[in-house]
Amino acid sequence: MKHAHSISEMMEICLLAGKLLLESGAETYRVEDTIARLASSGGIESIEVFVAPTVIILSMRKPGQAEDYTKLVRITKRSTDLHRVTLVNDLSRKVSREFCTLEEVKEKLKQMERDSSPYPPGMRITAAALVSGCFTLMFQGSWKDFLPAFIDGGLGYFLFLFSKRFVSVRFFSELLASCLIGVVAKLAVLFGLGKEVDRIIIGSVMPFVPGVLITDAVSDLMKGHLSSGMLRGAEAFLTAFAIGTGIAVVIAVW
């Protein structure tokens, strides 16, 4: 049995779900599928949706209505939050199987929108530090390089989170973080705390490598979403360029 909702309510729910998914790094096809499932559960007869990394355009019509209603929402911030992607994805499937109502979905989506990252900054910095140290070992660094990479990665991620509060362009936050990583790695080797500066740097920048963006870009291109795939690829390139530029500046100036 379909739930009866007004067009405005359904658009609000669908666009909010799509916005949360895009802001959290979900693929284009997943956003479209989630919106379609929610709209179908609300008794929508006709739905057309266009999704790009920076915008969602949604058009829908209920049975008995002659006109389509269209609305769009801009996406101004993007990050990687696979936990939120999983929650929204699960909600859309629960409502399509009538395990929960659209009112419950709407309330949970609004709660997700109000909540910040489920992981506090301290935990994220610690995780970045641990990842940096472990990747240094994976790239054949010595155990002497583990601690400098651990500290370097943590400091770099701390600066990245801190600078994002004052710098609206993510590129510059990543550039500053990579510059700090290069300086700390050089100092660690200079004072005998580390052995190989290149291993420390490679491990420390791994938390910033746009792996999810690259994966999403390839996935979108293979599924025929050419505009989204190219935009995500360009964003991944800018992130990689920021990391490389920051390290190159330190090496050139040192």
MARBA-3410 file (N, C-alpha, C, O; in Angstrom, 1 decimal):
254
0.9,-1.2,0.0,0.0,0.0,0.0,0.9,1.2,0.0,1.8,1.4,0.8 ~ 0.6,2.2,-0.9,1.4,3.4,-1.0,1.0,4.4,0.0,-0.2,4.5,0.4 ~ 1.9,5.2,0.5,1.6,6.3,1.4,1.2,7.5,0.7,1.8,7.9,-0.3 ~ 0.1,8.2,1.1,-0.4,9.4,0.5,0.3,10.6,1.0,0.2,10.9,2.2 ~ 1.0,11.3,0.2,1.7,12.5,0.6,1.5,13.6,-0.5,1.4,13.2,-1.6
1.6,14.8,-0.1,1.6,15.9,-1.0,2.9,15.9,-1.8,3.9,15.4,-1.4 ~ 2.8,16.6,-3.0,4.0,16.7,-3.8,5.1,17.4,-3.1,6.3,17.0,-3.2 ~ 4.8,18.5,-2.4,5.8,19.3,-1.7,6.5,18.4,-0.6,7.7,18.5,-0.4 ~ 5.7,17.6,0.1,6.3,16.7,1.1,7.2,15.7,0.5,8.3,15.5,1.0 ~ 6.8,15.1,-0.6,7.6,14.1,-1.2,8.8,14.7,-1.8,9.9,14.0,-1.7
8.8,15.8,-2.4,10.0,16.5,-2.9,10.9,16.8,-1.8,12.2,16.7,-2.0 ~ 10.4,17.3,-0.7,11.3,17.6,0.5,12.0,16.4,0.9,13.2,16.4,1.2 ~ 11.3,15.2,1.1,11.9,14.0,1.6,13.0,13.5,0.5,14.1,13.2,0.9 ~ 12.6,13.4,-0.7,13.5,12.9,-1.8,14.7,13.8,-1.9,15.8,13.2,-2.0 ~ 14.5,15.1,-2.0,15.7,16.0,-2.2,16.6,16.0,-0.9,17.8,16.1,-1.1
16.0,15.9,0.2,16.8,15.8,1.5,17.7,14.6,1.5,18.9,14.6,1.8 ~ 17.1,13.4,1.1,17.8,12.2,1.1,18.9,12.2,0.0,20.1,11.8,0.3 ~ 18.6,12.8,-1.2,19.6,12.9,-2.2,20.7,13.9,-1.8,21.9,13.6,-2.1 ~ 20.4,14.9,-1.1,21.4,15.9,-0.7,22.3,15.3,0.3,23.6,15.5,0.2 ~ 21.8,14.5,1.3,22.7,13.9,2.3,23.6,12.9,1.6,24.8,12.8,2.0
23.1,12.2,0.7,23.9,11.2,0.0,25.0,11.8,-0.8,26.2,11.4,-0.7 ~ 24.7,12.9,-1.6,25.8,13.5,-2.4,26.8,14.2,-1.5,28.0,14.1,-1.8 ~ 26.3,14.8,-0.4,27.3,15.5,0.5,28.2,14.5,1.2,29.3,14.8,1.7 ~ 27.8,13.2,1.3,28.5,12.2,1.9,29.4,11.3,1.0,30.1,10.4,1.4 ~ 29.4,11.7,-0.3,30.2,11.0,-1.3,29.6,9.8,-2.0,30.3,8.9,-2.5
28.3,9.7,-2.0,27.6,8.6,-2.7,27.7,8.7,-4.2,27.9,9.8,-4.7 ~ 27.6,7.6,-4.9,27.6,7.6,-6.4,26.3,8.2,-6.9,25.3,8.2,-6.2 ~ 26.4,8.6,-8.2,25.2,9.3,-8.8,24.0,8.3,-8.9,22.9,8.6,-8.6 ~ 24.4,7.0,-9.3,23.3,6.0,-9.5,22.6,5.7,-8.2,21.4,5.4,-8.2 ~ 23.4,5.7,-7.1,22.8,5.4,-5.8,21.8,6.5,-5.4,20.8,6.2,-4.8
22.2,7.8,-5.6,21.3,8.9,-5.3,20.0,8.8,-6.1,18.9,8.9,-5.6 ~ 20.1,8.5,-7.4,18.9,8.4,-8.3,18.0,7.2,-7.8,16.8,7.3,-7.8 ~ 18.6,6.1,-7.5,17.9,4.9,-7.0,17.2,5.2,-5.7,16.0,4.8,-5.5 ~ 17.8,5.9,-4.8,17.2,6.2,-3.5,16.0,7.1,-3.7,15.0,6.9,-3.1 ~ 16.2,8.1,-4.5,15.1,9.1,-4.7,13.9,8.4,-5.4,12.7,8.6,-5.1
14.2,7.5,-6.4,13.1,6.8,-7.0,12.4,5.8,-6.1,11.2,5.7,-6.2 ~ 13.1,5.2,-5.2,12.4,4.3,-4.2,11.5,5.1,-3.3,10.4,4.7,-3.0 ~ 12.0,6.2,-2.8,11.2,7.0,-1.9,9.9,7.6,-2.6,8.9,7.6,-2.0 ~ 10.1,8.1,-3.8,9.0,8.6,-4.6,8.0,7.6,-4.9,6.8,7.8,-4.8 ~ 8.4,6.4,-5.2,7.5,5.3,-5.5,6.7,4.9,-4.3,5.5,4.6,-4.4
7.3,4.9,-3.1,6.6,4.6,-1.9,5.6,5.7,-1.5,4.7,5.4,-0.8 ~ 5.8,6.9,-2.0,4.8,8.0,-1.8,3.7,8.1,-2.8,3.0,9.0,-2.8 ~ 3.6,7.1,-3.7,2.5,7.1,-4.6,2.7,8.0,-5.8,1.8,8.4,-6.5 ~ 4.0,8.3,-6.2,4.3,9.1,-7.3,4.2,8.3,-8.6,4.8,7.2,-8.7 ~ 3.5,8.8,-9.6,3.3,8.1,-10.8,4.5,8.3,-11.8,4.9,7.4,-12.4
4.9,9.6,-11.9,6.0,9.9,-12.9,7.1,10.6,-12.1,6.8,11.5,-11.4 ~ 8.3,10.2,-12.4,9.5,10.9,-11.7,10.6,11.0,-12.7,11.0,10.0,-13.4 ~ 11.2,12.1,-12.8,12.5,12.3,-13.5,13.5,13.0,-12.6,13.1,14.0,-12.0 ~ 14.7,12.5,-12.6,15.7,13.1,-11.7,17.0,13.2,-12.4,17.4,12.3,-13.1 ~ 17.6,14.3,-12.3,19.0,14.6,-12.8,19.9,14.9,-11.6,19.7,15.8,-10.8
21.0,14.1,-11.5,21.9,14.3,-10.4,23.3,14.6,-10.9,23.8,13.9,-11.8 ~ 23.9,15.6,-10.4,25.3,16.0,-10.6,25.9,16.2,-9.3,25.2,16.4,-8.3 ~ 27.3,16.2,-9.2,27.9,16.4,-7.9,27.5,17.7,-7.2,27.7,17.9,-6.0 ~ 27.0,18.7,-7.9,26.7,20.0,-7.3,25.2,20.4,-7.4,24.8,21.4,-6.8 ~ 24.4,19.5,-7.9,22.9,19.9,-8.0,22.1,18.6,-8.2,22.5,17.6,-8.8
20.9,18.7,-7.7,19.8,17.7,-8.0,18.6,18.4,-8.5,18.1,19.3,-7.9 ~ 18.1,17.9,-9.7,16.9,18.5,-10.3,15.9,17.3,-10.3,16.1,16.3,-10.9 ~ 14.8,17.6,-9.7,13.7,16.6,-9.5,12.4,17.0,-10.0,12.0,18.2,-9.8 ~ 11.8,16.2,-10.9,10.5,16.5,-11.4,9.6,15.3,-11.1,9.9,14.1,-11.4 ~ 8.3,15.5,-10.6,7.4,14.4,-10.4,6.0,14.8,-10.6,5.6,16.0,-10.5
5.1,13.8,-10.8,3.7,14.0,-10.9,2.9,12.9,-10.3,3.3,11.7,-10.5 ~ 1.9,13.2,-9.5,1.1,12.2,-8.9,-0.1,11.8,-9.8,-0.4,12.6,-10.7 ~ -0.7,10.6,-9.6,-1.8,10.2,-10.4,-2.9,11.2,-10.4,-3.3,11.7,-9.4 ~ -3.5,11.5,-11.6,-4.6,12.4,-11.7,-4.2,13.9,-11.9,-5.1,14.7,-12.1 ~ -2.9,14.2,-11.8,-2.4,15.5,-12.0,-1.9,15.7,-13.4,-1.2,14.8,-13.9
-2.2,16.8,-14.0,-1.7,17.1,-15.4,-0.4,17.7,-15.5,0.3,17.5,-16.5 ~ 0.1,18.4,-14.5,1.3,19.1,-14.5,2.4,18.4,-13.7,2.1,17.8,-12.6 ~ 3.6,18.6,-14.2,4.8,18.1,-13.4,5.3,19.2,-12.5,5.2,20.4,-12.8 ~ 5.7,18.8,-11.3,6.3,19.8,-10.4,7.8,19.6,-10.3,8.3,18.4,-10.1 ~ 8.6,20.6,-10.5,10.0,20.5,-10.6,10.7,21.4,-9.5,10.2,22.5,-9.2
11.7,20.9,-8.9,12.5,21.6,-7.9,13.9,21.2,-8.0,14.2,20.0,-8.4 ~ 14.8,22.0,-7.6,16.2,21.7,-7.5,16.8,22.1,-6.2,16.3,23.0,-5.5 ~ 18.0,21.4,-5.9,18.7,21.8,-4.7,20.2,21.8,-5.0,20.7,20.9,-5.7 ~ 20.9,22.8,-4.5,22.3,23.0,-4.7,23.1,22.2,-3.7,22.7,22.2,-2.5 ~ 24.2,21.6,-4.1,25.1,20.9,-3.1,26.4,21.8,-3.0,27.1,21.9,-3.9
26.5,22.4,-1.8,27.6,23.3,-1.6,28.8,22.7,-0.9,29.9,23.3,-0.9 ~ 28.6,21.6,-0.2,29.7,20.9,0.5,29.7,19.4,0.2,28.7,18.8,0.1 ~ 30.9,18.9,0.2,31.0,17.4,-0.1,32.2,16.9,0.7,33.2,17.5,0.9 ~ 31.9,15.7,1.3,33.0,15.0,2.0,32.8,13.5,1.8,32.0,13.1,1.0 ~ 33.4,12.7,2.6,33.3,11.3,2.6,32.7,10.8,3.9,33.5,10.9,4.9
31.5,10.3,3.9,30.9,9.8,5.2,30.1,8.5,4.8,28.9,8.6,4.6 ~ 30.8,7.4,4.7,30.1,6.2,4.2,29.1,5.7,5.2,28.2,4.9,4.9 ~ 29.3,6.1,6.5,28.3,5.7,7.5,26.9,6.3,7.2,25.9,5.6,7.3 ~ 26.9,7.6,6.9,25.7,8.3,6.5,25.1,7.7,5.2,23.9,7.6,5.1 ~ 25.9,7.4,4.3,25.4,6.8,3.0,24.7,5.5,3.3,23.6,5.3,2.7
25.3,4.7,4.2,24.6,3.4,4.5,23.3,3.6,5.2,22.3,2.9,4.9 ~ 23.2,4.6,6.1,22.0,4.9,6.8,20.9,5.3,5.9,19.7,4.8,6.0 ~ 21.2,6.3,5.0,20.2,6.8,4.1,19.7,5.7,3.1,18.6,5.5,2.8 ~ 20.7,4.9,2.6,20.4,3.8,1.7,19.5,2.8,2.4,18.6,2.3,1.8 ~ 19.8,2.5,3.6,19.0,1.5,4.4,17.6,2.0,4.6,16.6,1.3,4.5
17.4,3.3,4.9,16.1,3.9,5.1,15.2,3.8,3.8,14.1,3.5,3.9 ~ 15.8,4.1,2.7,15.0,4.0,1.4,14.5,2.6,1.2,13.4,2.4,0.6 ~ 15.3,1.6,1.5,14.9,0.2,1.3,13.9,-0.2,2.4,13.0,-1.0,2.1 ~ 14.0,0.3,3.5,13.0,0.0,4.6,11.6,0.5,4.2,10.6,-0.1,4.4 ~ 11.6,1.8,3.7,10.3,2.4,3.4,9.6,1.7,2.2,8.4,1.6,2.0
10.5,1.3,1.2,9.9,0.6,0.0,9.4,-0.8,0.4,8.5,-1.3,-0.3 ~ 9.9,-1.4,1.5,9.4,-2.7,1.9,8.3,-2.5,3.0,7.8,-3.5,3.6 ~ 7.9,-1.2,3.3,6.9,-0.9,4.3,7.3,-1.3,5.7,6.5,-1.7,6.5 ~ 8.6,-1.3,6.0,9.1,-1.6,7.3,9.1,-0.3,8.2,9.2,-0.4,9.4 ~ 8.9,0.9,7.5,8.8,2.1,8.3,8.0,3.1,7.4,7.9,2.9,6.2
7.5,4.1,8.0,6.7,5.1,7.2,7.6,6.3,6.7,8.7,6.4,7.2 ~ 7.0,7.0,5.8,7.7,8.2,5.2,7.9,9.3,6.3,8.9,10.0,6.2 ~ 7.0,9.3,7.2,7.1,10.3,8.3,8.3,10.0,9.2,9.1,10.9,9.6 ~ 8.5,8.7,9.4,9.7,8.3,10.2,11.0,8.6,9.4,12.0,9.0,10.0 ~ 10.9,8.3,8.1,12.1,8.6,7.3,12.5,10.0,7.3,13.6,10.4,7.4
11.4,10.9,7.1,11.6,12.3,7.1,12.3,12.8,8.4,13.2,13.6,8.4 ~ 11.8,12.3,9.6,12.4,12.7,10.8,13.8,12.3,11.0,14.7,13.0,11.5 ~ 14.1,11.0,10.5,15.5,10.5,10.6,16.4,11.3,9.7,17.6,11.5,10.1 ~ 15.9,11.6,8.5,16.7,12.4,7.6,17.1,13.8,8.2,18.2,14.3,8.0 ~ 16.1,14.4,8.8,16.3,15.7,9.4,17.3,15.7,10.5,18.1,16.6,10.8
17.2,14.5,11.3,18.2,14.4,12.4,19.6,14.2,11.8,20.5,14.7,12.4 ~ 19.7,13.5,10.8,21.0,13.3,10.1,21.6,14.6,9.6,22.8,14.9,9.8 ~ 20.7,15.5,9.1,21.1,16.8,8.6,21.6,17.7,9.7,22.5,18.4,9.6 ~ 20.9,17.5,10.9,21.3,18.4,12.1,22.6,17.9,12.7,23.5,18.6,13.1 ~ 22.8,16.6,12.6,24.0,16.0,13.2,25.2,16.3,12.4,25.2,16.3,11.1
26.4,16.4,13.0,27.6,16.6,12.3,28.2,15.2,12.1,27.4,14.2,12.2 ~ 29.4,15.1,11.8,30.1,13.7,11.6,29.9,12.9,12.8,30.0,13.4,13.9 ~ 29.5,11.6,12.6,29.4,10.7,13.8,30.7,10.4,14.5,30.7,9.9,15.6 ~ 31.8,10.8,14.0,33.1,10.6,14.6,33.7,12.0,15.0,33.8,12.9,14.2 ~ 34.0,12.1,16.3,34.5,13.4,16.8,35.9,13.7,16.1,36.6,12.8,15.7
36.3,15.0,16.1,37.6,15.3,15.5,38.8,14.6,16.1,39.7,14.2,15.4 ~ 38.8,14.3,17.4,39.9,13.6,18.0,40.0,12.2,17.5,41.2,11.8,17.2 ~ 38.9,11.5,17.3,39.0,10.2,16.7,39.4,10.2,15.3,40.2,9.3,14.9 ~ 39.0,11.2,14.5,39.4,11.2,13.1,40.9,11.5,13.0,41.6,11.0,12.1 ~ 41.4,12.4,13.8,42.8,12.7,13.8,43.7,11.5,14.2,44.7,11.2,13.6
43.2,10.8,15.3,43.9,9.6,15.7,43.9,8.5,14.6,44.9,7.9,14.3 ~ 42.8,8.4,13.9,42.7,7.4,12.8,43.6,7.8,11.7,44.2,6.9,11.1 ~ 43.6,9.1,11.4,44.5,9.5,10.3,46.0,9.3,10.6,46.8,8.9,9.8 ~ 46.3,9.5,11.9,47.7,9.2,12.4,48.1,7.8,12.3,49.1,7.4,11.8 ~ 47.1,6.9,12.7,47.4,5.5,12.6,47.5,5.0,11.2,48.3,4.2,10.9
46.6,5.5,10.3,46.7,5.1,8.9,48.0,5.5,8.3,48.6,4.8,7.5 ~ 48.5,6.7,8.7,49.7,7.2,8.1,50.9,6.3,8.5,51.7,5.9,7.7 ~ 50.9,5.9,9.8,52.0,5.1,10.2,52.0,3.7,9.6,53.0,3.2,9.2 ~ 50.8,3.1,9.4,50.6,1.8,8.9,51.0,1.8,7.4,51.6,0.9,6.9 ~ 50.6,2.9,6.7,50.9,2.9,5.2,52.4,3.1,5.0,52.9,2.6,4.0
53.0,3.8,5.9,54.5,3.9,5.8,55.2,2.6,5.9,56.1,2.3,5.1 ~ 54.7,1.7,6.7,55.2,0.4,6.8,54.9,-0.4,5.5,55.7,-1.2,5.1 ~ 53.6,-0.2,5.0,53.2,-0.9,3.8,54.1,-0.6,2.6,54.3,-1.4,1.7 ~ 54.5,0.7,2.6,55.4,1.2,1.5,56.9,0.9,1.8,57.7,1.6,1.3 ~ 57.1,-0.1,2.6,58.5,-0.6,2.9,59.3,0.4,3.7,60.5,0.4,3.6
58.6,1.2,4.5,59.4,2.0,5.4,59.8,1.2,6.6,59.2,0.2,6.9 ~ 60.8,1.7,7.3,61.2,1.0,8.5,60.4,1.4,9.7,59.6,2.3,9.7 ~ 60.5,0.6,10.8,59.8,0.9,12.0,60.2,2.2,12.6,59.5,2.8,13.4 ~ 61.4,2.6,12.3,61.9,3.9,12.8,61.1,5.1,12.2,61.0,6.1,12.7 ~ 60.5,4.8,11.0,59.7,5.8,10.3,58.2,5.8,10.8,57.5,6.7,10.5
57.8,4.8,11.5,56.4,4.6,11.9,56.0,5.8,12.8,55.0,6.4,12.5 ~ 56.7,6.1,13.9,56.3,7.1,14.8,56.3,8.5,14.1,55.4,9.3,14.3 ~ 57.4,8.9,13.4,57.3,10.2,12.7,56.1,10.3,11.7,55.5,11.4,11.7 ~ 55.8,9.2,11.0,54.7,9.3,10.1,53.4,9.3,10.9,52.4,10.0,10.5 ~ 53.3,8.7,12.0,52.1,8.7,12.9,51.9,10.2,13.3,50.7,10.6,13.3
52.9,10.8,13.8,52.8,12.2,14.3,52.5,13.1,13.1,51.7,14.0,13.2 ~ 53.2,12.9,12.0,53.1,13.8,10.8,51.7,13.7,10.3,51.1,14.8,10.0 ~ 51.2,12.5,10.1,49.8,12.4,9.6,48.8,13.0,10.5,47.8,13.6,10.0 ~ 48.9,12.8,11.8,48.0,13.4,12.8,48.0,14.9,12.7,47.0,15.6,12.8 ~ 49.2,15.5,12.7,49.3,17.0,12.6,48.8,17.5,11.3,48.1,18.6,11.3
49.0,16.8,10.2,48.5,17.3,8.9,47.0,17.3,8.9,46.4,18.2,8.4 ~ 46.4,16.2,9.4,44.9,16.1,9.4,44.3,17.1,10.4,43.3,17.7,10.1 ~ 45.0,17.4,11.5,44.6,18.4,12.4,44.5,19.8,11.8,43.5,20.5,11.9 ~ 45.6,20.1,11.0,45.6,21.4,10.3,44.5,21.5,9.2,43.9,22.5,9.0 ~ 44.3,20.3,8.6,43.3,20.3,7.6,41.9,20.6,8.2,41.2,21.4,7.6
41.5,19.9,9.3,40.2,20.2,9.9,40.2,21.6,10.5,39.1,22.2,10.4 ~ 41.3,22.1,11.0,41.3,23.4,11.6,41.1,24.5,10.6,40.3,25.5,10.7 ~ 41.8,24.4,9.5,41.8,25.4,8.4,40.5,25.4,7.7,40.1,26.4,7.1 ~ 39.8,24.3,7.7,38.5,24.2,7.0,37.5,25.2,7.6,36.5,25.6,7.0 ~ 37.7,25.5,8.9,36.8,26.4,9.6,36.9,27.9,9.0,35.9,28.7,9.1
38.1,28.2,8.5,38.3,29.6,8.1,38.5,29.7,6.5,38.4,30.8,6.0 ~ 38.8,28.6,5.9,39.0,28.6,4.4,37.8,27.8,3.8,37.7,26.6,4.0 ~ 37.1,28.5,2.9,35.9,27.8,2.3,36.3,26.9,1.2,35.6,26.0,0.8 ~ 37.5,27.1,0.6,38.0,26.3,-0.5,38.8,25.1,0.0,39.8,25.3,0.6 ~ 38.3,23.9,-0.2,39.0,22.7,0.3,40.4,22.6,-0.2,41.3,22.0,0.5
40.6,23.0,-1.5,41.9,22.9,-2.1,43.0,23.5,-1.2,44.1,22.9,-1.0 ~ 42.8,24.7,-0.6,43.8,25.4,0.2,44.0,24.7,1.5,45.1,24.7,2.0 ~ 43.0,24.1,2.1,43.2,23.3,3.3,44.1,22.1,3.1,44.9,21.8,3.9 ~ 43.9,21.4,1.9,44.7,20.3,1.6,46.1,20.7,1.3,47.1,20.0,1.6 ~ 46.3,21.9,0.6,47.6,22.4,0.3,48.4,22.7,1.6,49.5,22.4,1.7
47.7,23.4,2.5,48.4,23.7,3.8,48.8,22.5,4.6,49.9,22.4,5.1 ~ 47.9,21.5,4.6,48.1,20.3,5.3,49.3,19.5,4.7,50.2,19.0,5.4 ~ 49.4,19.5,3.4,50.5,18.8,2.7,51.8,19.5,2.9,52.9,18.9,3.0 ~ 51.8,20.9,3.0,53.0,21.6,3.3,53.5,21.3,4.7,54.7,21.1,4.9 ~ 52.6,21.2,5.7,53.0,20.9,7.0,53.6,19.5,7.1,54.6,19.2,7.8
53.0,18.6,6.3,53.5,17.2,6.3,54.9,17.1,5.8,55.7,16.4,6.3 ~ 55.2,17.9,4.7,56.5,17.9,4.1,57.5,18.5,5.1,58.6,18.0,5.2 ~ 57.2,19.6,5.8,58.1,20.2,6.8,58.4,19.3,7.9,59.5,19.1,8.3 ~ 57.3,18.6,8.5,57.5,17.7,9.7,58.4,16.5,9.3,59.2,16.1,10.0 ~ 58.1,16.0,8.1,58.9,14.8,7.6,60.4,15.2,7.5,61.3,14.4,7.8
60.6,16.4,6.9,62.0,16.8,6.7,62.7,17.0,8.1,63.9,16.6,8.3 ~ 62.0,17.6,9.0,62.6,17.9,10.4,62.8,16.6,11.1,63.8,16.4,11.8 ~ 61.9,15.6,10.9,62.1,14.3,11.6,63.3,13.6,11.2,64.0,13.0,12.0 ~ 63.6,13.6,9.9,64.8,13.0,9.4,66.1,13.8,9.8,67.1,13.2,10.1 ~ 65.9,15.1,9.7,67.1,16.0,10.1,67.5,15.8,11.5,68.7,15.8,11.8
66.6,15.6,12.4,66.9,15.4,13.8,67.1,13.9,14.2,67.2,13.6,15.4 ~ 67.1,13.0,13.2,67.4,11.6,13.5,66.2,10.8,14.0,66.4,9.7,14.5 ~ 65.0,11.4,14.0,63.8,10.7,14.5,63.3,9.7,13.4,62.6,8.8,13.7 ~ 63.6,10.0,12.1,63.1,9.2,11.0,64.3,8.8,10.2,65.4,9.4,10.3 ~ 64.0,7.9,9.3,65.1,7.4,8.4,64.9,7.8,6.9,65.9,8.3,6.4
63.8,7.6,6.4,63.5,8.0,5.0,62.4,9.0,4.8,61.2,8.7,5.2 ~ 62.7,10.1,4.4,61.7,11.2,4.3,60.6,10.9,3.3,59.5,11.2,3.5 ~ 61.0,10.2,2.2,59.9,9.9,1.2,58.9,8.9,1.7,57.7,9.1,1.4 ~ 59.3,7.9,2.5,58.4,7.0,3.1,57.5,7.6,4.1,56.3,7.3,4.1 ~ 58.0,8.5,4.9,57.2,9.3,5.8,56.1,10.1,5.1,55.0,10.1,5.5
56.6,10.8,4.1,55.6,11.7,3.4,54.6,10.9,2.7,53.4,11.2,2.8 ~ 54.9,9.8,2.0,53.9,9.0,1.3,52.9,8.4,2.3,51.7,8.5,2.0 ~ 53.3,7.9,3.4,52.4,7.4,4.4,51.5,8.5,5.0,50.3,8.3,5.2 ~ 52.1,9.7,5.2,51.3,10.8,5.9,50.3,11.4,5.0,49.3,11.9,5.5 ~ 50.5,11.4,3.7,49.5,12.0,2.8,48.3,11.0,2.4,47.4,11.4,1.8
48.4,9.8,2.8,47.4,8.8,2.4,46.0,9.1,2.9,45.1,8.8,2.2 ~ 45.8,9.7,4.1,44.5,10.1,4.5,43.8,11.1,3.6,42.6,11.2,3.6 ~ 44.6,11.8,2.8,44.0,12.8,1.9,43.8,12.3,0.5,43.2,13.0,-0.3 ~ 44.4,11.1,0.2,44.2,10.6,-1.2,42.8,10.4,-1.5,42.1,9.7,-0.8 ~ 42.3,11.0,-2.7,40.8,10.9,-3.0,40.4,9.5,-3.6,40.0,9.5,-4.7
40.6,8.5,-2.8,40.2,7.2,-3.3,38.8,7.0,-3.6,38.4,6.4,-4.6 ~ 37.9,7.5,-2.7,36.5,7.4,-2.9,36.0,8.2,-4.2,35.2,7.7,-5.0 ~ 36.6,9.4,-4.3,36.3,10.2,-5.5,36.6,9.5,-6.8,35.9,9.5,-7.7 ~ 37.8,8.9,-6.8,38.3,8.3,-8.0,37.4,7.1,-8.3,37.0,6.8,-9.5 ~ 37.0,6.3,-7.3,36.1,5.1,-7.5,34.8,5.6,-8.0,34.2,5.0,-8.9
34.2,6.6,-7.4,32.9,7.1,-7.8,33.0,7.6,-9.3,32.0,7.4,-10.0 ~ 34.1,8.3,-9.6,34.2,8.9,-11.0,34.2,7.7,-12.0,33.5,7.8,-13.0 ~ 35.0,6.7,-11.7,35.0,5.5,-12.7,33.7,4.8,-12.7,33.2,4.5,-13.8 ~ 33.0,4.7,-11.5,31.7,4.0,-11.5,30.7,4.8,-12.3,29.9,4.2,-13.1 ~ 30.7,6.1,-12.1,29.7,7.0,-12.9,30.0,6.9,-14.4,29.0,6.8,-15.2
31.2,6.9,-14.8,31.5,6.9,-16.2,31.1,5.5,-16.8,30.6,5.5,-17.9 ~ 31.3,4.5,-16.1,31.0,3.2,-16.6,29.5,3.0,-16.7,29.0,2.2,-17.5 ~ 28.7,3.7,-15.8,27.3,3.6,-15.9,26.6,4.6,-16.8,25.4,4.7,-16.8 ~ 27.4,5.4,-17.5,26.9,6.3,-18.5,26.6,7.7,-17.9,26.1,8.6,-18.7 ~ 27.0,8.0,-16.7,26.8,9.3,-16.1,28.1,10.1,-16.4,28.9,10.3,-15.6
28.2,10.6,-17.7,29.4,11.2,-18.1,29.8,12.5,-17.4,30.9,12.7,-17.0 ~ 28.8,13.4,-17.3,29.0,14.7,-16.7,29.5,14.5,-15.2,30.4,15.1,-14.8 ~ 28.8,13.6,-14.5,29.1,13.4,-13.1,30.5,12.8,-12.9,31.3,13.1,-12.1 ~ 30.8,11.8,-13.8,32.1,11.1,-13.8,33.2,12.1,-14.0,34.2,12.0,-13.4 ~ 33.0,13.0,-15.0,34.1,13.9,-15.4,34.3,14.9,-14.2,35.4,15.3,-13.9
33.2,15.4,-13.6,33.3,16.4,-12.6,34.0,15.8,-11.3,34.8,16.4,-10.7 ~ 33.6,14.5,-11.0,34.3,13.9,-9.9,35.7,13.6,-10.2,36.6,13.8,-9.3 ~ 36.0,13.3,-11.4,37.4,13.1,-11.8,38.2,14.4,-11.7,39.4,14.3,-11.2 ~ 37.6,15.5,-12.1,38.3,16.8,-12.0,38.5,17.1,-10.5,39.6,17.7,-10.2 ~ 37.5,16.9,-9.6,37.7,17.1,-8.2,38.8,16.3,-7.6,39.6,16.8,-6.8
38.9,15.0,-8.0,40.0,14.1,-7.5,41.3,14.6,-8.0,42.3,14.6,-7.2 ~ 41.4,15.1,-9.2,42.6,15.7,-9.8,43.1,16.9,-9.0,44.3,17.0,-8.7 ~ 42.1,17.8,-8.6,42.5,19.0,-7.9,43.0,18.6,-6.5,44.0,19.2,-6.0 ~ 42.4,17.6,-5.8,42.9,17.1,-4.5,44.3,16.6,-4.7,45.2,16.9,-3.8 ~ 44.5,15.7,-5.7,45.9,15.2,-5.9,46.9,16.3,-6.2,48.0,16.3,-5.8
46.4,17.3,-7.0,47.3,18.4,-7.3,47.7,19.2,-6.1,48.8,19.7,-6.0 ~ 46.7,19.4,-5.2,47.0,20.2,-3.9,48.0,19.4,-3.1,48.9,20.1,-2.5 ~ 47.9,18.1,-3.0,48.8,17.4,-2.2,50.2,17.4,-2.8,51.2,17.7,-2.1 ~ 50.3,17.2,-4.1,51.6,17.2,-4.8,52.2,18.6,-4.7,53.5,18.7,-4.5 ~ 51.4,19.7,-4.9,52.0,21.0,-4.9,52.6,21.4,-3.5,53.6,21.9,-3.4
51.8,21.0,-2.4,52.3,21.3,-1.1,53.6,20.6,-0.8,54.5,21.3,-0.2 ~ 53.8,19.4,-1.2,55.0,18.6,-0.9,56.1,19.2,-1.8,57.2,19.4,-1.3 ~ 55.8,19.5,-3.1,56.8,20.0,-4.0,57.3,21.4,-3.5,58.5,21.7,-3.6 ~ 56.5,22.2,-3.0,56.9,23.5,-2.5,57.9,23.4,-1.3,58.9,24.1,-1.3 ~ 57.6,22.5,-0.4,58.5,22.2,0.7,59.9,21.7,0.2,60.9,22.2,0.7
59.9,20.8,-0.7,61.1,20.2,-1.2,61.9,21.2,-1.9,63.1,21.3,-1.8 ~ 61.2,22.1,-2.7,61.9,23.1,-3.5,62.5,24.2,-2.6,63.6,24.7,-2.9 ~ 61.8,24.6,-1.5,62.3,25.7,-0.7,63.3,25.2,0.3,64.2,26.0,0.7 ~ 63.2,23.9,0.8,64.1,23.4,1.8,65.6,23.5,1.4,66.5,23.2,2.2
END
